[in-house]
Amino acid sequence: MLALKNNQINLFPLEIQEAKNEYEIFKNPKLFIYTKRQAFKNIQEAEAFIDKHKQLPNFFGIYLNQGQKLIGNCQLNIGKNQQQGEIAYSIDESYWGKGIATEAAECLLKLGFSSQFLNKISASCVPDNIGSKKVLEKNGMRYIGITKKAFKKDGTAFDLDNFEITKEVYLEKDH
């Protein structure tokens, strides 16, 4: 079982047994203000989400080191060319501002540049999502531009700010 560790968190593959905990976190609509998805309405939606995503490599539950409590999930998607990846993360609201997302992103970057041999990793967020921008910038990712009207949700079009880091830039940082 692939596990990634950092100061505050461990990342483990998310299993279906965590559906109740995943539902408790992601039934909160505040977590979805800046995303394409909607909050879970029931445990079955959480189960379907986990089942779908665990078929993909590099999808993890984010667990606190202390007590191994599930507090979010994250993923490193690898492009078809196997040279580029994209990271995503979502954290329980009660853990916002505590460096958890920064650590999760750091783990995913390390995985992508060491184990997966990627040359570039990207991420995107809605321009109003200041917290996510800070996570990306703290991890050395640089802003590369905006995608206008990248997705629609509830009749509203959302732009996305795009960030990236190359393997060369990543390796220049202390890891």
Secondary structure, 3 states (H helix, E strand, C coil): CCCEECCCEEEEECCHHHHHHHHHHHCCHHHHCCCCCCCCCCHHHHHHHHHHHCCCCCEEEEEECCCCCEEEEEEEEECCCCCEEEEEEEECHHHCCCCHHHHHHHHHHHHHHHHCCCCEEEEEECCCCHHHHHHHHHCCCEEEEEEEEEEEECCEEEEEEEEEEEHHHHHHCCC
